[in-house]
Amino acid sequence: TQMSWIIRNFTGKVQSLTNEATKMEYKEVMCTLSIQRGKFHYLLVFVAPMIFIVLTGTANFHFDVRDLEPRVQITAALLMSLVALQYSIEQSLPQVSYAIWINWYLFMCYCFLFIQCICFVVLIYIAGPREDGTWTRKPHQEDSAEAQETLKDQIKRPLLHNVEDGKNEVIVTDAINGESIVIEKVASDGEKRAVKYNMYLAYGYPIGFFVVNVIMF
């Protein structure tokens, strides 16, 4: 593999020596060459893609807190991308028995994506179970249709004020043909806390990654 090297220092000296056995003189040449592998190539080819992969995970925090499945799927895809990149890194760098800087940086990227998955599960537990006992959210159309049918069964007469359906507050503003029309479903206290913490993570995740990069660089 062709690599770029930077020569930092080169020194040499020549001295005369005598062979004790033959009593013949000869010249000894000693050279010291200090070189360093060029960093720009590795920063551009390996480090920059890792930064983009980890920062792409920031988009997960802009999903609904109950959308566990798509969030975990995206994070798993990002982890697989890091695994593929790690294989390319191992093939390009010299094989050594100790951890070098880029190995620690790769480990840090793995940790950030893994912490993402933990945060998603914790947010689900903070939000609490839904009305039907499930924890995660179904696809939007199915979820909305089921919510409408459930509320129609619970609300038997036209109402013009707020009612409770057990977990969430339901705002009812009008009625057509004797059936209540649900305009908005206010989140429970647990969901409100989960949404608030999710917002903090949406800003804290990239900021924390930036701080760690400053420390490591």
N, C-alpha and C positions, 0 to 999 in steps of 0.2 A: 504494500500500500504506500502510495506516494504521500509524504508528509512534508509540511513546511517547518523548517528549523531556523532559529535565530541564534547567531553566534554572538555570545556575550563577551568572551575574552579568549585571547590566544597568546600564549607565551612559549618561548623555546630557548634552549641554551645548548651550547656545545662545549664539551670539556675533553681534555686529553687524559687517557688512562693507560696503564701499563699492565700487560698480562704477566703475572708473576711466574707462570710456568715457562713461557717462551721468551720472556723479557722483551716482548715487542710492544710497541706503542700503538694505540688505536684511538679513534675518535668516537665519543659517545654523544648522541643527539637525543635530547629529551624535550618533548612537546606537551603542553597542557592546553586542551581545547575545552572551553566551557560553552555549552549550547543549551538552548531551551526550545521546547516544542512550541510552535506558533499557536496562539490561543484563538485567534479570530475564526479560523476554520471550524473549530469545535463549538464555539459560541453560536455560530450561525447555523451549523448543521444539526447539532444535538441540543444545546441549551435553549435556544429560541423556540424550537417545537415543543419542548417540555413546558415552557412558560405558557405558550398558547393553549396547550392541552388542559393545563390546570385552570387557567382563567376562563376557558370555555365552560367549565363546571359552574361558574357564577350564574349562568342562565337558569340553572336548576332552582335557584332560590326565588325565581319569579313565577314558578308554578303555584297552583293552589296547594296549601299545606297538606291536603288529603290526597293529592296526586302522587302517591308513593311509587306506583309501578313505573310511570315514565321517567321519574327522577332517578330511580335506581338503574333503569335500563341505560340512560344516558351516562351515568357515572361508570357503569360496568364497561360500556364501550370506550370511554376515556381511559380506563384502567388497561384494557386490552391494547389500546394504542401505545400506552407507556411500555407494556411488555414487549411489543414489537420493536419499539425504539431502543429498549434496553438490549435486545439481541443484536441490533445493528451496532450499538456502542461497544459491546463486548467483542465483536468481530474486528473492530477498527483499532482498539487500544491494545497496548502490550499486556500480556497475561502476567499479572502479579498476584502475590499471595496476600496482599493487604488492600484495604479500602482506600481508594483515591478520592479526590474532591468530587468528581462527577458521580461517583457511586453514592456518596452522601446526599448530593443534590437530588438524584433520582429517588432515593429513599424518602426524602422530604416531600417530593411530589406525590408519591404513593400515599403518604400519611395524610396529605390534604384531601385527596379524593376519598380515602377511607373515612376520614372524619365527616365528610359530607354525608355518607350513608348513615352514620350514627346520628347525625343531626336530624335527618329526615324521619327516622324512627322515633326519636325523642319528641319531635314536634307532633307526630301522630298521637302519642300518649298524652301529651299536654292538651291537645284538642279534645280527647275523649271519644267515646263511641258515638255513632250517629243514632238516629231515631230507631232504626231497625236492628241495632246491635252491631253493625259492621263498623270498621274503623276507617277504611279508605273510601275514596269517592268513586262512584261508578261513572261511566261515560256520561257526558252532559245531558244528552237527550233522554236517555233511559232514567237518569237520576231525577230530572225535572218531571217527567211523566209520573214516576212512582210517587214523588212528593205531592203532586197535585191530587192523585187518587187517595192517598193517605189522609190528607187534610180534608177532603170532601167527606170522608167517612166520620171524621172527628167533629166537624163543624156542621151541625144539622139545620141551622137556620141562619138567615142573613144577619151579619154583624157589621157594625160600623166602628169597632174599636179593636184594640189589641187582645189577642188570646194566647194561651199557652198550649203547646202540643207535647209537653213533657220535657223536651231537651232545649228547644229553641223557641223564641218568641215569634209569633206569626202576625204580621200586620195585614189586616183585612180592611179594605176601604170601600168596597162596593159589592153589589150583588146583581146577578142577571138571572131571571127565571127561577128565583129562589135558591140559586147556588152561589156560594161565596167566591169571590175572586181574590186570589192571593197575589198581592203586588210585590211583597218583599218578605224574605225570611231572615230575620236578624240572627246573627251567629250567637252561640252560647258564650259564656265567659271563658271557657276553655279554648274555644276556637279563636276568640279575640286575642287571648294571650299567645296562642300559637302563631297567629298572623303577625303580632307585634315582634315576637322573637325571630320569626322568619325574615322580617324586614331588617332587623339588626344584623342577622347573618348575611343578608344580601350585600350589605356595606362592609361588614367586618371581614368577610372571607377574602376579597381582593386586597383589602388594606393589610390584613395579617400576612398574606402571601408576599406583598411588597416589602413589608418589614423584614421578613425572613430572608428575602433576596438581598436586601441591603446588608444584612449581617453576614451572609455567606459570601457575598462578593467583596 
